[in-house]
Amino acid sequence: MTYAVLIERDPSGYKATPLALPVASVTAPTREGVLRAVTEALTSRLTEAEIVQVDVPVRWPGPLEAVAGLFADDPDLVREICAAAYAARDAEEVELA
């Protein structure tokens, strides 16, 4: 099994944080040491545990789903949104100048 691990410099050397299991974070004086330590921490932690995916029931329609697609038939909406964004950007550039 492969895990993504974030390695950072730390005052004590290096810190390794498994992104899928941050409670298994470790520190060590060297990069090689922190890699060994995080591998051992994950191995130990997962010996008696497992990672599974579960389906969570979603209530339908939720608050966002009620408005999803509301403007699907409005061909000018994107142009209006872009025009407003560009106008706001141009106004900020004038203020900065």
N, CA, C and O of each residue as an XYZ file, in Angstrom:
388
protein
N       0.847     -1.164      0.000
C       0.000      0.000      0.000
C       0.899      1.236      0.000
O       1.943      1.248      0.653
N       0.499      2.256     -0.721
C       1.286      3.468     -0.827
C       0.527      4.630     -0.188
O      -0.674      4.789     -0.408
N       1.230      5.439      0.601
C       0.643      6.606      1.240
C       1.390      7.853      0.823
O       2.614      7.831      0.691
N       0.665      8.944      0.615
C       1.288     10.248      0.387
C       1.683     10.802      1.749
O       0.877     10.828      2.679
N       2.944     11.247      1.858
C       3.465     11.749      3.120
C       4.073     13.125      2.892
O       4.891     13.309      1.990
N       3.674     14.084      3.709
C       4.232     15.429      3.663
C       5.464     15.454      4.555
O       5.380     15.144      5.743
N       6.616     15.825      3.981
C       7.855     15.936      4.761
C       8.219     17.410      4.845
O       8.292     18.110      3.835
N       8.448     17.870      6.082
C       8.780     19.277      6.314
C      10.005     19.385      7.210
O      10.263     18.514      8.041
N      10.758     20.470      7.027
C      11.834     20.772      7.965
C      11.185     21.166      9.279
O      10.133     21.806      9.296
N      11.805     20.788     10.361
C      11.260     20.998     11.688
C      12.415     21.454     12.582
O      13.565     21.140     12.276
N      12.158     22.185     13.679
C      13.268     22.581     14.552
C      14.114     21.395     15.029
O      15.309     21.545     15.283
N      13.498     20.233     15.148
C      14.247     19.055     15.589
C      14.809     18.249     14.417
O      15.432     17.210     14.635
N      14.604     18.699     13.194
C      15.089     17.985     12.008
C      14.036     17.941     10.938
O      13.905     18.869     10.140
N      13.272     16.845     10.919
C      12.231     16.665      9.904
C      10.955     16.161     10.558
O      10.981     15.474     11.580
N       9.842     16.521      9.941
C       8.535     16.030     10.375
C       7.866     15.390      9.171
O       7.887     15.953      8.076
N       7.274     14.224      9.364
C       6.549     13.526      8.304
C       5.104     13.336      8.752
O       4.832     12.836      9.844
N       4.178     13.750      7.874
C       2.757     13.630      8.176
C       2.073     12.864      7.054
O       1.981     13.370      5.935
N       1.592     11.656      7.327
C       0.815     10.936      6.312
C      -0.481     11.701      6.059
O      -1.244     11.947      6.994
N      -0.740     12.079      4.807
C      -1.899     12.905      4.509
C      -3.209     12.196      4.803
O      -4.188     12.843      5.173
N      -3.247     10.894      4.648
C      -4.483     10.145      4.899
C      -4.656      9.787      6.370
O      -5.735      9.358      6.780
N      -3.603      9.959      7.169
C      -3.656      9.562      8.574
C      -2.749     10.472      9.401
O      -1.723     10.018      9.908
N      -3.110     11.748      9.546
C      -2.216     12.707     10.194
C      -1.875     12.386     11.652
O      -0.897     12.916     12.180
N      -2.663     11.528     12.311
C      -2.327     11.165     13.690
C      -1.051     10.330     13.757
O      -0.509     10.116     14.841
N      -0.569      9.861     12.619
C       0.660      9.063     12.587
C       1.877      9.930     12.274
O       2.895      9.411     11.817
N       1.793     11.238     12.511
C       2.924     12.138     12.267
C       4.089     11.792     13.184
O       3.897     11.386     14.331
N       5.298     11.961     12.660
C       6.513     11.668     13.422
C       7.570     12.725     13.119
O       7.478     13.443     12.123
N       8.576     12.811     13.989
C       9.733     13.669     13.742
C      10.991     12.846     13.908
O      10.998     11.833     14.606
N      12.067     13.293     13.254
C      13.362     12.629     13.359
C      14.433     13.632     12.927
O      14.133     14.600     12.228
N      15.674     13.401     13.341
C      16.742     14.343     12.999
C      17.092     14.384     11.512
O      17.554     15.411     11.015
N      16.875     13.273     10.796
C      17.262     13.219      9.381
C      16.057     12.847      8.520
O      15.059     12.314      9.006
N      16.182     13.144      7.226
C      15.116     12.808      6.282
C      14.953     11.289      6.208
O      13.832     10.781      6.230
N      16.056     10.578      6.121
C      15.994      9.110      6.061
C      15.358      8.552      7.331
O      14.568      7.609      7.278
N      15.712      9.145      8.476
C      15.150      8.691      9.744
C      13.662      8.926      9.838
O      12.925      8.080     10.346
N      13.210     10.082      9.346
C      11.782     10.367      9.423
C      11.004      9.460      8.475
O       9.873      9.075      8.773
N      11.609      9.114      7.328
C      10.933      8.169      6.424
C      10.808      6.794      7.067
O       9.765      6.149      6.955
N      11.864      6.339      7.738
C      11.784      5.053      8.451
C      10.724      5.114      9.547
O       9.917      4.198      9.704
N      10.744      6.224     10.309
C       9.822      6.357     11.440
C       8.372      6.416     10.984
O       7.505      5.808     11.612
N       8.092      7.140      9.899
C       6.703      7.232      9.435
C       6.242      5.898      8.863
O       5.075      5.535      9.003
N       7.145      5.169      8.223
C       6.792      3.837      7.727
C       6.453      2.917      8.892
O       5.476      2.171      8.831
N       7.260      2.968      9.957
C       6.992      2.155     11.148
C       5.677      2.572     11.820
O       4.904      1.722     12.262
N       5.430      3.893     11.894
C       4.194      4.374     12.534
C       2.967      3.917     11.761
O       1.983      3.479     12.357
N       3.021      4.016     10.432
C       1.884      3.568      9.621
C       1.694      2.067      9.736
O       0.568      1.590      9.878
N       2.784      1.323      9.677
C       2.705     -0.139      9.788
C       2.086     -0.532     11.120
O       1.203     -1.389     11.173
N       2.548      0.095     12.196
C       2.022     -0.203     13.525
C       0.545      0.163     13.635
O      -0.264     -0.610     14.145
N       0.215      1.341     13.153
C      -1.165      1.825     13.259
C      -2.129      0.954     12.458
O      -3.243      0.682     12.906
N      -1.701      0.517     11.270
C      -2.592     -0.225     10.385
C      -2.601     -1.730     10.643
O      -3.368     -2.461     10.016
N      -1.757     -2.195     11.558
C      -1.756     -3.621     11.899
C      -3.103     -4.040     12.484
O      -3.610     -5.120     12.181
N      -3.671     -3.186     13.316
C      -4.928     -3.500     13.975
C      -6.085     -2.647     13.458
O      -7.158     -2.625     14.061
N      -5.870     -1.950     12.354
C      -6.913     -1.061     11.839
C      -7.015     -1.227     10.336
O      -6.209     -1.922      9.719
N      -8.000     -0.591      9.762
C      -8.140     -0.594      8.319
C      -8.780      0.720      7.870
O      -9.493      1.376      8.628
N      -8.510      1.074      6.646
C      -9.130      2.243      6.056
C     -10.152      1.745      5.049
O      -9.829      0.971      4.148
N     -11.389      2.199      5.213
C     -12.462      1.788      4.314
C     -13.170      3.039      3.801
O     -13.009      4.127      4.353
N     -13.938      2.874      2.763
C     -14.776      3.948      2.270
C     -16.217      3.554      2.511
O     -16.607      2.405      2.305
N     -17.005      4.526      2.951
C     -18.410      4.257      3.229
C     -19.276      5.200      2.410
O     -18.872      6.322      2.107
N     -20.454      4.746      2.057
C     -21.425      5.585      1.370
C     -22.243      6.318      2.414
O     -22.746      5.712      3.360
N     -22.374      7.608      2.243
C     -23.159      8.426      3.157
C     -24.412      8.869      2.414
O     -24.317      9.473      1.346
N     -25.581      8.578      2.967
C     -26.804      8.981      2.286
C     -26.895     10.501      2.220
O     -26.621     11.198      3.197
N     -27.278     10.991      1.069
C     -27.420     12.429      0.869
C     -28.894     12.734      0.728
O     -29.602     12.100     -0.054
N     -29.347     13.705      1.488
C     -30.764     14.088      1.353
C     -30.914     14.844      0.039
O     -30.066     15.661     -0.317
N     -31.949     14.578     -0.644
C     -32.148     15.200     -1.961
C     -33.511     15.839     -2.004
O     -34.461     15.178     -1.586
N     -33.698     17.017     -2.450
C     -32.630     17.945     -2.789
C     -32.101     18.649     -1.555
O     -32.862     18.993     -0.650
N     -30.805     18.861     -1.524
C     -30.168     19.649     -0.475
C     -30.245     21.120     -0.840
O     -30.825     21.472     -1.867
N     -29.672     21.979     -0.019
C     -29.781     23.419     -0.281
C     -29.122     23.838     -1.595
O     -29.634     24.730     -2.271
N     -28.006     23.224     -1.977
C     -27.359     23.586     -3.228
C     -28.041     22.942     -4.429
O     -28.125     23.543     -5.500
N     -28.521     21.732     -4.247
C     -29.154     21.033     -5.349
C     -30.441     21.723     -5.785
O     -30.858     21.604     -6.937
N     -31.069     22.445     -4.857
C     -32.316     23.123     -5.182
C     -32.108     24.217     -6.229
O     -33.037     24.546     -6.967
N     -30.896     24.786     -6.303
C     -30.630     25.842     -7.276
C     -29.725     25.381     -8.414
O     -29.455     26.150     -9.337
N     -29.255     24.137     -8.360
C     -28.384     23.622     -9.415
C     -29.127     23.627    -10.742
O     -30.243     23.119    -10.847
N     -28.494     24.206    -11.748
C     -29.087     24.241    -13.070
C     -30.143     25.313    -13.261
O     -30.779     25.384    -14.313
N     -30.334     26.148    -12.245
C     -31.375     27.167    -12.306
C     -31.180     28.111    -13.491
O     -32.158     28.575    -14.077
N     -29.928     28.399    -13.850
C     -29.641     29.325    -14.944
C     -29.059     28.621    -16.167
O     -28.375     29.250    -16.975
N     -29.317     27.355    -16.307
C     -28.756     26.568    -17.413
C     -29.183     27.098    -18.778
O     -28.432     26.969    -19.745
N     -30.348     27.678    -18.876
C     -30.852     28.163    -20.165
C     -30.596     29.657    -20.389
O     -31.185     30.254    -21.290
N     -29.727     30.261    -19.581
C     -29.436     31.689    -19.707
C     -28.079     31.870    -20.377
O     -27.053     31.835    -19.698
N     -28.049     32.066    -21.709
C     -26.775     32.153    -22.429
C     -25.991     33.423    -22.121
O     -24.791     33.479    -22.391
N     -26.633     34.436    -21.568
C     -25.939     35.701    -21.293
C     -25.344     35.768    -19.895
O     -24.577     36.685    -19.600
N     -25.680     34.819    -19.027
C     -25.233     34.889    -17.639
C     -23.714     34.879    -17.525
O     -23.154     35.672    -16.769
N     -23.038     34.006    -18.253
C     -21.587     33.928    -18.172
C     -20.966     35.243    -18.611
O     -20.025     35.729    -17.983
N     -21.484     35.817    -19.679
C     -20.965     37.113    -20.140
C     -21.164     38.189    -19.075
O     -20.278     39.015    -18.855
N     -22.316     38.187    -18.417
C     -22.596     39.176    -17.374
C     -21.648     39.005    -16.185
O     -21.135     39.985    -15.646
N     -21.425     37.768    -15.787
C     -20.522     37.494    -14.667
C     -19.106     37.932    -15.024
O     -18.434     38.573    -14.216
N     -18.651     37.594    -16.219
C     -17.304     37.985    -16.652
C     -17.180     39.497    -16.746
O     -16.165     40.059    -16.337
N     -18.175     40.148    -17.267
C     -18.133     41.607    -17.390
C     -18.036     42.253    -16.009
O     -17.284     43.210    -15.820
N     -18.787     41.738    -15.056
C     -18.735     42.281    -13.695
C     -17.368     42.033    -13.066
O     -16.835     42.905    -12.380
N     -16.800     40.857    -13.295
C     -15.482     40.539    -12.740
C     -14.412     41.436    -13.347
O     -13.556     41.954    -12.631
N     -14.457     41.621    -14.663
C     -13.477     42.488    -15.319
C     -13.629     43.938    -14.849
O     -12.628     44.624    -14.642
N     -14.845     44.404    -14.680
C     -15.069     45.771    -14.211
C     -14.507     45.958    -12.806
O     -13.894     46.984    -12.513
N     -14.715     44.968    -11.937
C     -14.174     45.041    -10.576
C     -12.655     45.039    -10.600
O     -12.021     45.801     -9.870
N     -12.063     44.181    -11.439
C     -10.606     44.135    -11.562
C     -10.066     45.459    -12.076
O      -9.083     45.972    -11.540
N     -10.686     46.021    -13.100
C     -10.233     47.287    -13.666
C     -10.349     48.410    -12.647
O      -9.486     49.286    -12.604
N     -11.403     48.407    -11.818
C     -11.569     49.427    -10.791
C     -10.470     49.317     -9.744
O      -9.973     50.338     -9.268
N     -10.074     48.083     -9.371
C      -8.985     47.879     -8.418
C      -7.663     48.376     -8.996
O      -6.862     48.972     -8.276
N      -7.425     48.140    -10.281
C      -6.188     48.584    -10.917
C      -6.102     50.103    -10.936
O      -5.022     50.670    -10.768
N      -7.247     50.769    -11.141
C      -7.266     52.240    -11.150
C      -6.948     52.753     -9.745
O      -6.197     53.716     -9.597
N      -7.514     52.117     -8.708
C      -7.268     52.537     -7.330
C      -5.797     52.361     -6.955
O      -5.252     53.174     -6.209
N      -5.152     51.314     -7.460
C      -3.755     51.050     -7.150
C      -2.813     51.987     -7.865
O      -1.702     52.223     -7.390
N      -3.228     52.527     -8.998
C      -2.350     53.382     -9.800
C      -2.166     54.748     -9.216
O      -1.451     55.572     -9.786
